[in-house]
Amino acid sequence: MEVKIRTRSALMRFIALAMFLTLVWAYAQLEWGAPQGVRQRAIQARGTILAADGQVLATSVNGKRVYPQGALAGQVLGMMGDTEGLEGLEAAYNGSLTAGQNLKLTLDTQVQAAAEAALARAVPDHQAEYASALVLETRTGRVLAAASYPPFDPNTWRSFSSAARRNRPFIDVFEPGSTIKALVVAAALNEGLTTPNTLYSTPMSRFVGGRWGSRIGDAVAHPATLTTQGILRYSSNVGMTHIVEHFQPQKMRDYLTQFGFGQDVPLPVMPTATGQLQPLTRWNDLVRATNAFGQGMSGTNLQLLAAFNVLANDGQYVAPRLVEGAGGLERREVLRPEVARTTRQLLLNVINEGIFPQAGIKGFDLAGKTGTAQVVVDGRYSSTVYDSVFAGFLPAEAPRVTITVMVHGAKQRHHGSQLAAPIFREISAQVISAWGTAPAAQTGP
């Protein structure tokens, strides 16, 4: 009997040890990843990501997540870990994709490829660090392209740095510079504070802000008096200080908020940055003046795109959307339709009378505004690091798309007219080509 008890006791210890080791193994699999077979089945059942034109952007083949278009829209798509999405759409929509649901995007692969190609040509040529570009369908808010540079291929994501994986149009925050002048002028027109032909005294510099003020200066030589149209044409900071001189700070800040700055972009699920508007308590005369030319405030390329789309969309803000059936529902009137149309004419003249070789296309009416923004480095505005920005739309009279471009840190020809504007022109040319639209007989200068 004693032998049987000892034998049984040894057997029970063996069984207990085996159970303990089994639990340890199971826990380790949870910590270190599921078994290969489980991983393959999970990935195989994962939903497909499609572009608006039906092109497959992400799918599962033989238990592996693959991206048939390579680097196209790589930062937007993100990538997969062993069993779940880590970044981009793969992470943001991980739940529905894991459940086997397909995801159809608003992206047009032809427009996306054009935007990426334009950045890939310009950024190395100007020795810049990184860039982003966006194309929006004006009336619907559908994002047709969201391009980042440097490129990123999610098929081999482990070989790329975290910087290369950044979805820059949605999360990079920067000061938009003089592109904001178009929006502030539109707001001033809407409030009856100026007209296109109101004349202002515009020396090359002006002191603003009383005792705690500062000298505001212009970079481009211009006449000593300028109309509102001329202020946009020559991108005069001094002129903008006059236009906003009687703009109540709260009213002007409210317009910037209505354009979407300092607010979360109502784009479902996808990570986006907010940027910043200074609190109203700090809006003295100097802050009001610097905000009028896009300094001291910040936003993303996506926010700039949605804001300029207000001008293109007859004064109505429409929330951007990236996934069909998700977003794009928030709409609000920011400007009267006639004010938006007047501003579009002003911006058409900006290109036709000033930077047509850089931003215009013979036979087509394009409208937009450049920006060249100093970048804050170590708490101070740098004299060597700039963001080159452009925002515009086409055709100017009845826009179908709105386009924004931002290039950071160019070491050669960094001004908006030299860098961002030609990228806008190149993307616009590709969009027009895709439309198959014939040029008009008489447009441009």
Rosetta blueprint (number, residue, H / E / L):
1 M L
2 E H
3 V H
4 K H
5 I H
6 R H
7 T H
8 R H
9 S H
10 A H
11 L H
12 M H
13 R H
14 F H
15 I H
16 A H
17 L H
18 A H
19 M H
20 F H
21 L H
22 T H
23 L H
24 V H
25 W H
26 A H
27 Y H
28 A H
29 Q H
30 L H
31 E H
32 W H
33 G L
34 A L
35 P L
36 Q H
37 G H
38 V H
39 R H
40 Q H
41 R H
42 A H
43 I H
44 Q H
45 A L
46 R L
47 G L
48 T L
49 I E
50 L E
51 A L
52 A L
53 D L
54 G L
55 Q L
56 V E
57 L E
58 A E
59 T E
60 S E
61 V E
62 N L
63 G L
64 K E
65 R E
66 V E
67 Y L
68 P L
69 Q L
70 G L
71 A L
72 L L
73 A L
74 G H
75 Q H
76 V H
77 L H
78 G L
79 M E
80 M E
81 G L
82 D L
83 T L
84 E L
85 G E
86 L E
87 E E
88 G H
89 L H
90 E H
91 A H
92 A H
93 Y L
94 N H
95 G H
96 S H
97 L H
98 T H
99 A L
100 G L
101 Q L
102 N L
103 L E
104 K E
105 L E
106 T L
107 L L
108 D L
109 T H
110 Q H
111 V H
112 Q H
113 A H
114 A H
115 A H
116 E H
117 A H
118 A H
119 L H
120 A H
121 R H
122 A H
123 V H
124 P H
125 D H
126 H L
127 Q L
128 A L
129 E L
130 Y E
131 A E
132 S E
133 A E
134 L E
135 V E
136 L E
137 E E
138 T L
139 R L
140 T L
141 G L
142 R E
143 V E
144 L E
145 A E
146 A E
147 A E
148 S E
149 Y E
150 P L
151 P L
152 F L
153 D L
154 P H
155 N H
156 T H
157 W H
158 R H
159 S H
160 F L
161 S L
162 S L
163 A L
164 A L
165 R L
166 R L
167 N L
168 R H
169 P H
170 F H
171 I H
172 D L
173 V E
174 F E
175 E L
176 P L
177 G L
178 S L
179 T H
180 I H
181 K H
182 A H
183 L H
184 V H
185 V H
186 A H
187 A H
188 A H
189 L H
190 N H
191 E L
192 G L
193 L L
194 T L
195 T L
196 P L
197 N L
198 T L
199 L E
200 Y E
201 S E
202 T L
203 P L
204 M L
205 S E
206 R E
207 F E
208 V E
209 G L
210 G H
211 R H
212 W H
213 G L
214 S E
215 R E
216 I E
217 G E
218 D L
219 A L
220 V L
221 A L
222 H L
223 P L
224 A L
225 T E
226 L E
227 T E
228 T H
229 Q H
230 G H
231 I H
232 L H
233 R H
234 Y L
235 S L
236 S L
237 N H
238 V H
239 G H
240 M H
241 T H
242 H H
243 I H
244 V L
245 E L
246 H L
247 F L
248 Q L
249 P H
250 Q H
251 K H
252 M H
253 R H
254 D H
255 Y H
256 L H
257 T H
258 Q H
259 F H
260 G L
261 F L
262 G L
263 Q L
264 D L
265 V L
266 P L
267 L L
268 P L
269 V L
270 M L
271 P L
272 T L
273 A L
274 T L
275 G L
276 Q E
277 L L
278 Q L
279 P L
280 L H
281 T H
282 R H
283 W L
284 N L
285 D H
286 L H
287 V H
288 R H
289 A H
290 T H
291 N H
292 A H
293 F L
294 G L
295 Q L
296 G L
297 M L
298 S E
299 G E
300 T E
301 N H
302 L H
303 Q H
304 L H
305 L H
306 A H
307 A H
308 F H
309 N H
310 V H
311 L H
312 A H
313 N L
314 D L
315 G L
316 Q E
317 Y E
318 V E
319 A L
320 P L
321 R E
322 L L
323 V E
324 E L
325 G L
326 A E
327 G L
328 G L
329 L L
330 E L
331 R E
332 R E
333 E E
334 V L
335 L L
336 R L
337 P H
338 E H
339 V H
340 A H
341 R H
342 T H
343 T H
344 R H
345 Q H
346 L H
347 L H
348 L H
349 N H
350 V H
351 I H
352 N H
353 E H
354 G H
355 I H
356 F H
357 P H
358 Q H
359 A H
360 G L
361 I E
362 K L
363 G L
364 F E
365 D L
366 L L
367 A E
368 G E
369 K E
370 T E
371 G E
372 T E
373 A E
374 Q E
375 V E
376 V E
377 V E
378 D L
379 G L
380 R E
381 Y E
382 S E
383 S E
384 T E
385 V E
386 Y E
387 D E
388 S E
389 V E
390 F E
391 A E
392 G E
393 F E
394 L E
395 P L
396 A L
397 E L
398 A L
399 P L
400 R L
401 V E
402 T E
403 I E
404 T E
405 V E
406 M E
407 V E
408 H E
409 G L
410 A L
411 K L
412 Q L
413 R L
414 H L
415 H L
416 G L
417 S L
418 Q L
419 L L
420 A H
421 A H
422 P H
423 I H
424 F H
425 R H
426 E H
427 I H
428 S H
429 A H
430 Q H
431 V H
432 I H
433 S H
434 A H
435 W H
436 G L
437 T L
438 A L
439 P L
440 A L
441 A L
442 Q L
443 T L
444 G L
445 P L
